[in-house]
Amino acid sequence: MSSERRKPYPFDQIEPKWPKIWDERQIFHAPNPGEKNFDSKKSKFYVLDMFPYPSGAGLHVGHPEGYTATDIIARYKRLRGFNVLHPMGWDAFGLPAEQYAIKTGQHPELTTRENVAKFKSQLKRIGFSYDWQRVINTTDPGYFQWTQWIFLQIYNSWFNPKTNKAEPIKTYRGENPDEVRLAYVADVPVNWCPELGTVLANEEVVDGKSEVGGFPVVRRPMRQWMLRITAYAERLIDEIEGLDWPEGIKLLQRNWIGRSEGAEIEFKIDNHDARIRVFTTRPDTLYGATYMVLAPEHSLVDQVVTEEQWPAVREYRERTARKCDLERTELAKEKTGVFTGAFAINPANEEKIPIWIADYVLLGYGTGAIQAVPAHDERDLEFARKFDLPIRQVVQPPGNEDPIGFVGDGIAMNSPIIDGLQSRDAIRKITEWLEQRGLGKRAINYKLRDWLFSRQRYWGEPFPVVWEDGKHRALNESELPVVPPPLVDYKPTGTGEPPLAKAKDWIRYSDNATRELNVMPQWAGSCWYYLRFCDPENDKRFVGEKAEKYWAAGNHPGTVDLYVGGTEHAVLHLLYARFGHKVLFDLGYLSKPEPFQRLVNQGIILGEDGQKMSKSRGNIVNPDDVIDQYGADAFRCYEMFMGPLEQMKPWSMRGVEGVSRFLARVWRLMMNENQAGEWELSSAVQDVDLAKAQQKVLHATIKKVTEDIESLSFNTAISQMMIFVNAFTNAETVPISAMRTFLVLLNPFAPHLSSELWQQLKLKGDVAEQTWPSYDEKFLVEDEVEIVIQVNGKVRDRMTISIQASEEEIKNAVLRLPKIQELTAGKQIRKVVVIPKKLVNIVVA
């Protein structure tokens, strides 16, 4: 009993009860068109969290921040009469699960199942109103069957530049469809870690070693599946404008796609038939090109290198293979390179210029070759100075700026065709000159590379592809899902062969055909899950047409109305989801061209020390510990009360305690503890009319909370509810009508407490199924004002009076006040100064 009494209110008894009731009543299930209880008159609202990877560590306090925000919106929209789709699922394939399984010796399927169960129990404990009938898991064959189906749609399509959209491959009139498929195979240089047995992303390589384990990483060409996302580069940039996303995220997307306008220029190679094609945004500097640089991996290197230079070129290539792209392009690093012994011909002046290889030029960007203009490019200048190459100024900067190293616009010089022209005019003229002579053409280039879609691991979706006579072909849709074989040993082979190579019987598809051994990346399942949530039980289609059209409805291009998650997914996840969505839209499977209409990124929650939470710092906060001590509603409300949703903010247990005290005041406003230690409805709660001041604070609270939820300003909504509770705390009677309205307002924030009090007040139905209240402006009009009363300039009293009162009425009312009569008794009132709406000063002798 003593430990219970230390709790601010009996949340430990209240909170376990309500999730069970919600599950039994299924009050958060969103029916699809054609289902029982579907109401076609209701508007829809689709609010979605970025679904989690279920790690063994379970939830940390950062996860529920966004989840609480979306839950408040979901509950609020239901109370506003919307049919709300608010689902949850598990992004469970991928490298982390596989590495954890290798480390522990448990199969990833088993660890995934255990982790999912842990996550689900934690989410239910916090009281989130998810439609648990719609839960999905990317590792479920009933789900990844459709991930594989989507791959087949991409494989069996091409991007028609004339119609600017994807079309079935059968509409392609060329000789070799494999050259244009949106899914294709290519040998591409990758970061290969033999010890881990897999390809690593650039971000996972540090100083030539794997971030995990510190194992050596080399660059090597490997056969990979690629998705032709570059075909959609222009649309991915242009069509982002119709989305309600933060400008910072839009900018990140645009920069990642990296659109550049310029020219492609061809350089002849001296004494050689081959040509070098380069892309430049500054063709006006062509006369300043004094050497060329090829990426070390460029196919032309083998053709043009001289016998004398071959040993140095070979050794340099081997060193480059041990570096990732991030290291190679680091601006601060010292430039390195090797002369190939070959020369190119500058098309502008017929000058022979040397061809070098250098690691700061990447094969995957542009054409893998550059015209080096050291006078007007920082990296080229540094390289030229190191290797004593010519530096020729061809742009005169405005003012007294140093011309060497100047990269801006100016006046063309030392360039006979364009001398004296402004840079923009010079670019146009020399591009036309190149086009007329067949030496170049206008071009648009993108930094975006095609999507590397292969992974050399076990725990992922197998490709629905087989190989026969050295050629790939797609499986029939009737053969889906292709399920990973049950492997006891799924460790990396170390040879470059994926772990699936160990499943000899599974590999053999037929006498002449073998299965693809790579698997898809974790992105594959996570870039379309929002569509499956619309119709998760459909075994005939990845999403039913009626369900998709209903949940995507609205006068905007996006499908999901509100999408909330962290900024760590600001680029790739959003880009990949948009690409896949657009392909399916082009092929007629979807009704909207974009996946997410409104995007909100929640801020990071720091530890109490103001540092990012991490095991090494020992500052991680476990939600279970907070809930044990203060309850789920206090946890939810504190996460929203910390500050604006998008901002970074530090955790504070004292802050949790303060919010817990507020909820205890709400409880005690309506409940009393009797002598036996039992809680019962307070006798102060009565069916009485509200006083004027109470009406005002009630309607001010309705207005403020409504507006703040709409703008996601949850912290200030909670502040207003605190003002409401303070206004009623010392009242002799607590009007039940005011409490009824207040509990509806509180419900999205503190669902357990509001549900329990609703029941204790014996109100009809469930608080979560009520109608959101509306405010009346007439109660918000300021019709009274408090004025200060002074006697001889000193404040002696205050009074509230009608804002319409005349000076004479104010004067008479003040003089009738008992305190003022006492202070002026036996004295002569010489003057009464009235300043309307502010003060009255009585001058006495």
C-alpha positions in Angstrom: 0.0 0.0 0.0 2.8 2.4 0.9 4.5 2.0 -2.5 1.2 2.6 -4.3 0.5 5.8 -2.4 3.9 7.2 -3.5 2.6 7.1 -7.0 1.0 10.5 -8.0 -2.1 8.6 -9.2 -2.9 4.9 -9.8 -1.7 4.7 -13.4 -0.3 1.2 -12.7 -3.8 0.0 -12.2 -5.4 2.0 -14.9 -3.0 1.6 -17.8 -2.8 -2.2 -18.3 -6.6 -2.4 -18.5 -7.3 -0.1 -21.4 -5.3 -1.6 -24.3 -7.1 -4.9 -23.7 -10.5 -3.2 -24.0 -9.4 -1.3 -27.1 -8.3 -4.6 -28.7 -11.6 -6.4 -27.7 -13.7 -3.6 -29.2 -11.5 -3.1 -32.2 -12.3 0.6 -32.1 -9.1 1.6 -34.0 -9.7 -0.7 -36.9 -10.1 1.2 -40.2 -12.5 -0.6 -42.5 -11.8 -0.7 -46.2 -14.5 0.0 -48.8 -16.8 -3.1 -48.9 -15.9 -4.2 -45.4 -18.4 -4.3 -42.5 -18.9 -1.0 -40.7 -17.4 1.0 -43.6 -19.0 4.5 -43.8 -18.6 6.0 -47.3 -19.7 9.4 -45.9 -16.6 9.7 -43.7 -13.5 11.4 -45.1 -10.3 9.4 -44.9 -7.0 10.3 -43.3 -3.8 8.2 -43.7 -1.2 8.9 -41.0 2.0 6.8 -41.0 5.2 6.3 -39.0 8.4 5.2 -40.6 8.2 1.6 -39.5 11.0 0.4 -37.3 13.7 -2.2 -37.7 13.0 -4.5 -34.7 16.4 -4.7 -33.0 17.2 -6.8 -30.0 17.6 -3.7 -27.8 13.9 -2.8 -28.2 12.5 0.7 -28.2 14.5 3.7 -27.0 12.9 7.1 -26.1 13.6 8.4 -29.6 11.2 6.0 -31.3 8.0 7.0 -29.5 8.5 10.7 -30.1 7.3 10.5 -33.7 4.9 7.6 -32.8 3.2 9.7 -30.1 2.8 12.6 -32.5 1.1 10.5 -35.1 -1.0 8.8 -32.5 -2.3 12.2 -31.3 -3.1 13.1 -34.8 -4.8 9.7 -35.5 -7.0 9.9 -32.3 -7.8 13.6 -33.0 -8.9 12.9 -36.6 -11.1 10.0 -35.5 -12.8 12.3 -33.0 -13.2 14.7 -35.9 -15.2 12.0 -37.8 -12.4 10.8 -40.2 -11.9 7.1 -41.1 -8.2 7.0 -40.0 -5.6 4.5 -41.3 -2.9 4.4 -38.7 -0.9 1.1 -39.1 2.4 -0.4 -37.8 4.7 -3.1 -39.1 8.3 -4.3 -39.1 11.2 -3.7 -41.4 12.9 -7.0 -40.5 15.1 -8.1 -43.3 18.7 -6.8 -43.6 22.3 -7.0 -42.6 21.9 -6.0 -38.9 19.6 -9.0 -38.3 22.0 -11.3 -40.1 25.1 -10.1 -38.3 23.3 -10.5 -34.9 22.3 -14.0 -35.9 25.9 -14.9 -36.8 27.1 -13.4 -33.5 24.6 -15.2 -31.3 24.3 -18.5 -33.3 20.5 -18.0 -33.6 18.8 -18.1 -37.0 17.7 -14.6 -38.0 14.1 -15.8 -38.4 14.0 -16.7 -34.7 15.7 -13.5 -33.5 13.4 -11.5 -35.7 10.3 -13.1 -34.3 11.5 -12.5 -30.7 12.4 -8.9 -31.4 9.0 -8.2 -33.1 7.2 -9.6 -30.1 9.2 -7.3 -27.8 8.6 -4.2 -29.9 4.9 -4.9 -30.2 4.4 -5.3 -26.4 6.3 -2.0 -25.8 4.2 -0.2 -28.4 0.9 -1.5 -26.9 2.1 -0.5 -23.4 2.4 3.1 -24.5 -1.2 3.0 -25.8 -0.7 3.7 -29.5 -4.0 3.4 -31.4 -2.6 1.3 -34.3 -4.9 -0.9 -36.4 -3.2 -4.1 -35.3 -5.3 -6.1 -37.9 -3.1 -4.5 -40.6 0.3 -5.3 -39.2 2.9 -6.4 -41.8 6.4 -7.9 -41.6 8.8 -7.6 -44.6 10.1 -11.1 -43.8 6.7 -12.7 -44.2 6.4 -14.6 -47.5 2.9 -13.2 -47.9 4.5 -9.8 -48.0 7.8 -10.3 -49.9 5.9 -12.2 -52.6 4.7 -8.7 -53.6 8.2 -7.2 -53.1 9.4 -9.7 -55.7 6.3 -9.0 -57.9 7.2 -5.3 -57.9 10.8 -6.2 -59.0 9.3 -8.1 -61.9 7.3 -5.1 -62.9 10.4 -3.0 -62.9 12.4 -5.8 -64.7 9.7 -6.0 -67.4 9.6 -2.3 -68.1 11.6 0.4 -69.8 11.6 4.2 -69.6 10.3 5.7 -72.9 11.9 9.2 -73.2 9.3 10.2 -75.7 6.4 9.6 -73.3 8.6 10.4 -70.2 7.3 7.4 -68.3 7.8 3.6 -67.8 6.1 1.3 -70.3 6.0 -2.5 -70.6 9.2 -3.9 -72.2 7.1 -5.3 -75.1 6.5 -1.7 -76.4 10.3 -1.3 -76.9 11.1 -1.5 -80.6 14.9 -1.9 -80.3 16.9 -5.1 -80.9 18.1 -5.8 -77.4 15.5 -5.1 -74.6 18.1 -5.9 -71.9 19.9 -2.6 -72.8 16.9 -0.5 -71.6 15.2 -2.5 -68.9 14.6 -0.6 -65.6 16.3 -3.6 -63.8 19.5 -4.7 -65.4 22.8 -6.4 -64.6 26.2 -4.6 -64.7 29.7 -5.1 -63.6 30.2 -2.1 -61.2 33.1 -1.2 -58.8 32.0 -1.8 -55.2 33.5 -1.7 -51.7 34.1 -5.4 -51.1 35.0 -6.7 -47.6 36.3 -10.3 -47.9 36.1 -10.8 -44.1 32.5 -9.8 -43.9 31.7 -11.3 -47.2 29.6 -8.5 -48.5 29.5 -5.2 -50.3 29.6 -2.1 -48.1 28.2 1.3 -48.7 30.7 4.2 -48.8 29.5 5.4 -45.4 30.5 2.0 -43.9 34.2 2.3 -45.0 36.6 4.3 -42.9 40.3 4.7 -44.0 40.1 1.7 -46.3 38.6 -0.6 -43.6 35.1 -1.7 -42.6 33.4 0.4 -40.0 32.3 -2.9 -38.3 35.3 -5.0 -37.3 38.0 -2.8 -39.0 38.6 -5.3 -41.8 40.3 -4.4 -45.1 38.1 -3.2 -47.9 39.0 -3.2 -51.6 37.3 -1.7 -54.7 36.5 -4.5 -57.2 34.1 -4.9 -60.0 31.2 -7.3 -59.3 28.2 -8.4 -61.2 25.3 -6.5 -59.6 21.6 -5.9 -60.2 20.9 -2.3 -60.8 17.7 -0.3 -61.0 17.6 2.5 -63.6 16.5 5.3 -61.2 18.5 7.8 -63.3 15.8 7.7 -66.0 13.5 9.4 -63.4 16.0 12.0 -62.3 14.1 14.9 -64.0 10.7 13.8 -62.6 12.1 13.2 -59.2 13.3 16.8 -59.1 10.3 18.5 -60.8 7.5 16.6 -59.0 8.8 17.2 -55.5 7.4 20.7 -55.8 3.8 19.5 -55.2 4.7 18.0 -51.9 4.3 19.5 -48.4 7.8 18.6 -47.2 10.4 20.7 -45.3 12.4 22.9 -47.6 15.6 21.4 -46.2 14.6 17.9 -47.2 13.6 19.0 -50.6 17.0 20.6 -51.0 18.8 17.4 -49.9 16.8 15.5 -52.5 17.7 18.0 -55.2 21.4 18.0 -54.3 21.5 14.2 -54.2 20.0 14.1 -57.7 22.4 16.9 -58.7 21.1 18.3 -61.9 23.7 20.2 -64.0 23.3 21.9 -67.4 26.3 22.1 -69.7 27.9 20.4 -72.7 29.3 17.0 -73.7 32.6 17.5 -75.6 34.6 14.9 -77.5 38.4 14.9 -77.5 40.3 12.9 -80.1 43.2 10.8 -78.8 46.5 11.4 -80.6 47.4 8.4 -82.8 44.4 6.5 -81.6 40.8 5.8 -83.0 39.1 6.1 -79.6 37.7 9.3 -78.3 37.2 10.7 -74.8 33.8 12.2 -74.0 33.6 14.6 -71.1 30.7 16.6 -69.5 31.3 20.1 -68.3 29.1 22.9 -66.9 31.7 25.4 -68.2 32.4 24.8 -71.9 33.5 28.4 -72.0 36.7 27.4 -70.3 37.6 24.9 -73.0 40.7 26.9 -74.2 42.0 26.6 -70.6 42.0 22.8 -70.7 45.7 21.9 -70.4 45.4 18.2 -69.5 42.8 15.5 -69.1 42.1 13.1 -66.3 40.5 9.7 -66.5 39.1 7.7 -63.6 41.7 4.9 -62.9 39.0 2.3 -63.7 38.0 3.9 -67.0 38.0 1.3 -69.8 40.0 3.6 -72.1 43.0 3.5 -69.7 43.9 0.0 -70.9 43.7 1.1 -74.5 45.8 4.3 -74.4 48.4 3.7 -71.7 51.9 3.4 -73.1 54.2 0.4 -72.4 56.6 2.6 -70.3 53.8 4.0 -68.1 51.9 0.7 -67.6 53.7 -0.4 -64.4 53.0 2.9 -62.7 49.4 2.9 -63.9 48.8 -0.6 -62.7 50.3 0.1 -59.2 48.2 3.3 -58.9 45.1 1.4 -59.8 45.7 -1.1 -57.1 46.2 1.7 -54.5 42.9 3.3 -55.7 41.0 0.1 -55.3 41.6 0.3 -51.5 39.9 3.7 -51.2 36.2 4.4 -51.1 34.6 7.2 -53.1 34.3 9.5 -50.1 38.1 9.3 -49.5 38.9 9.8 -53.1 36.8 13.0 -53.4 37.9 14.6 -50.1 38.8 18.2 -51.0 41.5 18.4 -48.3 43.4 15.3 -49.3 46.6 15.6 -51.3 46.2 15.0 -55.0 47.8 12.0 -56.6 47.9 10.7 -60.1 49.9 9.0 -62.9 50.6 10.1 -66.5 49.3 7.5 -69.1 51.8 8.5 -71.7 49.0 9.3 -74.1 47.8 12.7 -75.4 44.4 14.1 -76.4 43.6 16.9 -78.8 41.8 19.9 -77.5 39.0 20.5 -80.1 39.1 24.3 -79.6 42.7 24.9 -80.5 44.1 21.5 -81.7 46.6 21.5 -78.9 48.0 18.2 -77.7 47.3 17.8 -73.9 48.5 14.9 -71.7 46.1 12.3 -70.4 46.4 11.4 -66.7 44.6 9.1 -64.3 43.7 10.4 -60.8 41.5 9.0 -58.0 39.6 12.3 -57.6 37.8 11.5 -60.8 35.1 8.8 -60.3 33.9 6.4 -63.0 30.4 6.6 -61.7 30.0 10.4 -62.1 29.6 12.1 -65.4 31.6 10.2 -68.0 34.4 9.2 -65.7 36.7 11.7 -67.5 37.3 15.5 -67.2 38.9 18.3 -69.1 41.1 19.8 -66.5 41.1 23.6 -66.4 43.5 24.4 -63.6 43.2 28.2 -63.7 39.4 27.9 -62.9 39.0 24.8 -60.8 40.3 24.3 -57.3 41.1 20.5 -57.6 42.6 20.9 -61.1 44.7 23.8 -59.9 46.1 21.8 -56.9 46.8 18.8 -59.2 48.5 21.0 -61.9 50.8 22.7 -59.3 51.8 19.4 -57.9 52.7 17.9 -61.3 53.9 21.1 -62.9 51.2 21.2 -65.6 50.4 24.4 -67.6 47.9 26.8 -66.1 46.2 29.1 -68.6 43.7 31.9 -67.6 40.6 32.1 -69.8 38.2 34.0 -67.6 38.7 37.6 -66.3 37.0 38.0 -63.0 35.2 41.2 -62.2 37.0 43.7 -59.9 40.5 42.9 -58.5 39.9 39.2 -57.7 42.9 36.9 -58.3 42.1 35.2 -61.7 44.0 32.0 -60.9 41.6 29.8 -59.0 38.6 32.0 -59.9 35.5 29.7 -60.5 32.8 32.3 -61.0 31.4 34.2 -64.0 33.4 36.8 -65.7 34.7 37.8 -69.2 36.1 35.2 -71.6 39.8 35.8 -72.6 42.5 33.9 -74.4 39.6 32.1 -76.2 39.5 33.4 -79.8 35.9 32.2 -80.6 34.4 33.8 -77.5 36.8 36.6 -76.3 35.1 39.5 -74.6 31.8 37.7 -74.0 30.2 37.4 -70.5 30.4 33.8 -69.2 26.7 32.9 -69.8 26.9 34.2 -73.4 30.3 32.5 -74.0 28.8 29.2 -72.9 25.9 29.5 -75.4 28.2 30.5 -78.3 30.9 27.9 -77.8 28.3 25.1 -77.3 26.7 26.1 -80.7 30.2 26.1 -82.3 30.9 22.6 -81.0 27.5 21.3 -82.1 27.9 22.8 -85.7 31.2 20.9 -86.0 30.0 17.6 -84.4 32.5 18.0 -81.6 29.9 18.3 -78.8 26.4 19.0 -77.8 24.2 20.6 -75.0 23.7 18.1 -72.2 22.1 17.7 -68.8 24.0 15.6 -66.3 22.9 14.2 -62.9 25.0 13.3 -59.9 22.4 10.6 -59.2 23.7 7.0 -60.0 21.6 4.0 -60.7 20.4 2.1 -57.6 22.7 -0.8 -56.7 20.1 -3.4 -55.8 22.2 -6.6 -55.0 23.4 -7.8 -51.6 25.7 -10.8 -50.9 23.9 -12.1 -47.8 21.3 -14.6 -46.8 18.6 -12.6 -44.9 16.9 -10.8 -47.7 14.4 -11.3 -50.5 15.7 -13.7 -53.2 15.4 -12.4 -56.8 12.7 -14.0 -58.9 15.2 -14.5 -61.6 17.1 -17.6 -63.0 20.2 -17.8 -65.3 20.3 -19.9 -68.4 23.0 -20.0 -71.0 24.6 -17.0 -69.4 21.4 -14.9 -69.7 18.9 -13.9 -67.0 15.2 -14.3 -67.3 12.3 -13.6 -65.0 10.2 -16.2 -63.2 6.5 -16.4 -63.8 4.4 -14.5 -61.3 2.7 -17.8 -60.4 6.1 -19.0 -59.0 6.1 -16.3 -56.3 7.1 -16.1 -53.5 10.6 -17.3 -53.9 11.5 -18.3 -50.3 15.0 -18.3 -49.0 16.2 -21.9 -48.5 16.6 -23.1 -44.8 20.3 -22.7 -44.2 22.2 -23.8 -41.1 25.4 -22.1 -42.2 24.6 -18.6 -43.5 27.9 -17.0 -42.8 29.7 -15.2 -45.6 31.7 -17.5 -47.9 34.6 -15.1 -48.2 35.0 -15.9 -51.9 32.6 -13.3 -53.2 29.9 -15.9 -53.6 26.7 -15.1 -51.6 25.7 -17.4 -48.7 22.9 -18.8 -50.9 25.6 -20.5 -53.0 25.7 -23.1 -50.1 22.1 -24.2 -50.9 23.0 -26.5 -53.8 19.6 -28.1 -54.3 17.8 -24.8 -54.1 20.1 -23.2 -56.6 19.3 -25.8 -59.2 16.1 -24.5 -60.8 16.2 -27.0 -63.7 18.7 -29.0 -65.7 19.7 -25.9 -67.6 18.9 -23.0 -65.2 20.2 -21.8 -61.8 18.7 -19.3 -59.4 20.1 -15.8 -58.8 22.3 -16.0 -55.7 22.2 -12.3 -54.6 19.3 -11.0 -52.5 17.6 -7.6 -52.5 18.6 -4.8 -50.2 16.7 -3.9 -47.0 15.3 -0.9 -49.0 13.3 -3.3 -51.2 10.7 -4.1 -48.6 10.7 -0.7 -47.0 10.1 1.4 -50.1 6.5 0.2 -50.7 5.1 -0.9 -47.3 2.8 2.1 -47.1 0.8 0.6 -50.0 0.5 -2.8 -48.5 -1.0 -1.3 -45.3 -4.0 -0.2 -47.4 -4.9 -3.9 -48.1 -2.6 -6.2 -46.2 -4.6 -9.4 -46.5 -5.1 -9.3 -50.3 -3.6 -12.4 -51.8 -4.6 -11.5 -55.4 -2.9 -8.1 -55.7 -0.2 -6.1 -54.0 -3.0 -3.7 -53.1 -6.6 -3.7 -54.2 -7.6 -1.0 -56.6 -10.6 0.2 -54.5 -8.6 0.2 -51.3 -5.7 2.1 -52.9 -7.9 4.7 -54.6 -9.8 5.2 -51.3 -6.8 5.7 -49.0 -4.9 7.8 -51.7 -7.9 10.0 -52.3 -7.5 13.8 -52.1 -6.7 16.8 -54.1 -2.9 16.3 -54.0 -0.3 14.1 -55.6 0.7 12.1 -52.5 -0.9 8.9 -51.2 -0.1 9.1 -47.4 -1.5 12.3 -45.9 1.1 12.6 -43.1 4.4 10.7 -42.9 6.5 11.2 -39.8 10.1 9.9 -39.1 13.7 10.8 -38.6 16.0 12.8 -40.8 18.3 9.8 -41.2 15.9 8.7 -44.0 15.8 12.2 -45.6 17.5 11.1 -48.9 17.7 7.4 -49.9 14.5 5.9 -48.4 12.4 8.8 -49.7 14.1 8.7 -53.1 13.7 5.0 -53.6 10.1 5.0 -52.5 9.3 7.8 -54.9 11.1 6.0 -57.8 9.3 2.7 -57.2 5.9 4.5 -56.7 6.3 6.4 -60.0 7.1 3.2 -62.0 3.9 1.5 -60.6 2.0 4.7 -61.3 3.2 4.8 -64.9 2.2 1.2 -65.4 -1.3 1.9 -64.2 -1.2 0.1 -60.9 -1.6 3.3 -58.7 -3.8 6.3 -58.8 -1.3 8.9 -57.4 2.2 9.8 -58.7 3.8 10.3 -55.2 3.9 8.2 -52.0 4.0 10.9 -49.2 2.1 14.2 -49.3 3.2 15.8 -46.1 6.5 14.9 -44.4 7.5 15.8 -40.9 10.8 15.0 -39.3 10.9 14.7 -35.5 14.0 16.1 -33.7 16.6 13.9 -32.0 16.1 13.4 -28.3 19.5 13.8 -26.5 20.5 12.2 -23.2 20.2 14.2 -20.0 23.8 15.2 -20.5 22.9 17.0 -23.7 24.8 14.4 -25.8 23.5 11.9 -28.4 22.3 8.8 -26.6 24.7 5.8 -26.9 25.7 2.7 -25.0 29.3 4.0 -24.7 28.1 7.2 -23.0 25.7 5.3 -20.8 23.0 7.9 -21.3 20.3 5.8 -23.1 16.8 6.1 -21.5 14.6 3.0 -21.7 10.9 3.8 -22.1 10.0 0.8 -19.9 11.9 2.3 -16.9 10.1 5.6 -17.3 6.7 4.0 -17.7 7.3 1.8 -14.6 7.9 4.9 -12.5 5.5 7.5 -14.0 3.1 5.7 -16.4 2.6 5.6 -20.1 0.5 8.8 -20.3 3.1 10.8 -18.5 5.7 9.4 -20.9 3.6 10.3 -23.9 2.8 13.8 -22.6 6.4 14.5 -21.6 7.7 13.5 -25.1 5.3 16.1 -26.6 5.9 18.7 -23.9 9.7 18.8 -24.3 9.5 21.4 -27.1 8.6 21.7 -30.8 8.4 18.3 -32.5 11.0 19.1 -35.1 13.6 20.4 -32.7 16.5 18.5 -31.0 16.1 18.5 -27.2 17.6 16.8 -24.1 15.7 14.3 -22.0 14.9 15.3 -18.4 13.5 13.0 -15.7 12.5 16.1 -13.7 10.5 17.1 -16.7 8.7 13.7 -16.7 8.0 14.2 -13.0 6.4 17.6 -13.7 4.1 16.3 -16.4 3.2 13.4 -14.1 2.1 15.9 -11.4 -0.1 17.6 -14.0 -1.9 14.3 -14.8 -2.2 13.6 -11.0 -4.0 17.0 -10.7 -6.3 16.0 -13.5 -7.1 12.7 -11.6 -7.6 14.5 -8.3 -9.9 17.1 -10.0 -12.5 14.3 -10.3 -11.4 11.6 -7.9 -10.9 11.4 -4.1 -9.1 8.8 -2.0 -11.2 7.6 0.9 -10.0 6.5 4.3 -9.7 3.0 3.1 -7.2 4.1 0.4 -9.7 3.5 -2.4 -10.4 6.0 -5.1 -13.9 7.2 -5.7 -15.6 10.0 -7.7 -15.3 13.4 -6.0 -18.4 14.9 -4.5 -17.3 18.2 -6.0 -18.2 16.9 -9.5 -21.7 18.0 -10.1 -24.2 18.7 -12.9 -24.1 22.5 -12.5 -23.8 25.4 -14.9 -20.3 26.9 -15.6 -19.4 30.2 -14.2 -18.6 32.9 -16.7 -14.8 32.6 -16.1 -15.1 28.8 -16.4 -16.9 29.1 -19.8 -14.1 31.4 -21.0 -11.2 29.1 -20.1 -13.1 26.0 -21.4 -13.7 27.6 -24.8 -10.2 29.1 -24.9 -8.8 25.6 -24.3 -11.0 24.0 -27.0 -9.7 26.6 -29.5 -6.1 26.4 -28.5 -5.8 22.6 -28.3 -7.6 22.3 -31.7 -5.3 24.8 -33.4 -2.2 23.4 -31.8 -2.9 19.8 -32.9 -3.5 21.0 -36.4 -0.1 22.7 -36.5 1.6 19.9 -34.6 2.4 22.3 -31.7 1.7 19.7 -29.1 3.8 21.3 -26.3 1.6 24.5 -26.3 -1.6 22.4 -26.4 -0.5 20.7 -23.2 0.4 24.1 -21.6 -3.2 25.3 -22.3 -4.7 22.1 -20.7 -2.5 22.9 -17.6 -4.1 26.4 -17.5 -7.6 24.7 -17.7 -6.8 22.4 -14.8 -5.5 25.2 -12.7 -8.7 27.2 -13.3 -10.8 24.4 -11.9 -8.6 23.0 -9.2 -9.9 25.2 -6.3 -13.5 25.5 -7.5 -16.1 24.5 -4.9 -18.0 22.5 -7.6 -16.5 20.9 -10.7 -19.1 21.0 -13.6 -19.4 17.6 -15.2 -20.1 19.1 -18.6 -16.7 20.9 -18.5 -15.0 17.7 -17.5 -16.7 15.8 -20.3 -15.4 18.2 -22.9 -11.9 18.4 -21.3 -11.5 14.6 -21.3 -12.2 14.5 -25.1 -9.4 17.2 -25.5 -7.0 15.2 -23.3 -7.7 11.8 -24.9 -5.3 12.0 -27.8 -2.5 12.9 -25.3 -3.3 10.7 -22.3 -5.7 8.0 -23.6 -5.5 5.7 -20.5 -6.3 8.4 -17.9 -9.0 10.1 -20.0 -10.7 6.7 -20.7 -10.7 5.8 -17.0 -12.1 9.1 -15.9 -14.7 9.0 -18.6 -15.8 5.6 -17.2 -15.7 6.8 -13.6 -17.9 9.7 -14.5 -20.4 7.1 -16.0 -20.5 8.9 -19.3 -21.9 7.1 -22.4 -19.7 5.2 -24.8 -15.9 5.4 -25.0 -14.2 8.7 -24.9 -12.2 7.7 -28.1 -15.5 7.5 -30.0 -16.9 10.9 -29.1 -17.2 14.0 -31.3 -14.5 16.6 -31.0 -15.9 19.8 -29.3 -16.1 23.1 -31.0 -15.7 26.5 -29.3 -18.0 29.5 -29.3 -16.3 32.9 -30.0 -18.9 34.7 -27.8 -17.3 33.2 -24.7 -13.9 34.4 -25.8 -14.8 38.0 -26.2 -13.1 40.2 -23.6 -16.1 41.9 -22.0 -14.5 42.6 -18.6 -11.3 44.1 -17.5 -9.3 44.2 -14.3 -8.3 47.7 -13.1 -5.8 48.7 -10.5 -7.0 51.0 -7.7 -4.6 53.4 -6.1 -4.9 55.7 -3.1 -2.4 58.6 -3.4 -0.5 56.7 -6.0 -0.1 53.4 -4.0 -1.8 50.2 -5.2 -4.5 49.3 -2.6 -6.9 47.1 -4.4 -8.1 45.6 -7.8 -11.5 45.0 -9.3 -13.1 43.5 -12.4 -15.6 45.7 -14.2 -17.4 45.7 -17.5 -15.3 46.9 -20.4 -18.3 49.1 -21.4 -18.5 51.0 -18.1 -18.3 54.8 -18.3 -15.8 56.8 -16.2 -18.6 57.8 -13.8 -19.7 54.2 -13.4 -16.1 53.1 -12.7 -15.6 55.9 -10.2 -18.8 55.1 -8.3 -18.1 51.3 -8.3 -14.6 52.0 -6.9 -15.8 54.3 -4.1 -18.3 51.7 -3.0 -15.6 49.0 -2.4 -15.3 48.2 1.4 -11.5 48.4 1.4 -11.5 51.8 -0.3 -14.3 53.2 2.0 -12.1 52.1 4.9 -9.0 53.8 3.5 -10.9 57.1 2.8 -13.0 57.2 5.9 -12.7 60.7 7.6 -10.6 62.0 4.8 -11.3 64.6 2.1 -11.4 63.1 -1.5 -9.8 65.8 -3.5 -9.7 64.1 -6.9 -10.5 60.8 -8.6 -8.4 60.1 -11.7 -9.9 57.5 -14.0 -7.8 55.9 -16.8 -10.3 53.6 -18.5 -9.4 49.9 -18.7 -6.2 50.5 -16.6 -6.5 52.2 -13.2 -8.2 54.6 -10.8 -6.2 56.9 -8.5 -8.0 58.5 -5.5 -6.2 61.6 -4.2 -7.1 62.2 -0.5 -6.0 64.8 2.1 
